[in-house]
Amino acid sequence: MVGKWFAETALDVAQWGRLFYQWGGTPFYVIKVDVPDWVTAQMFRVANLDNIGTARWASEGDLLDLLNSTNNGIIELATIAL
């Protein structure tokens, strides 16, 4: 499976980051991608991925290319406390 997961909330992103990067002490960054609803409607959606929260999957190829070409901005968010 090649592609990217996108969480629907910043809090969920922070939980995944802490889950996957806690052991090595590697820093992680949270970004916000503003994507049109008609694009996210085409993504595979899981309501409770890893028992953390809702996430959407964009497979590499046409859908990820569409997401990259139609996003309305990408910004880094401040650190999110849990």
Secondary structure, 3 states (H helix, E strand, C coil): CCEEEEECCHHHHHHHHHHHHCCCCCCCCCEEECCCHHHHCCCEEEEEECCCEEEEEEECCHHHHHHHHHCCCEEECCCCCC
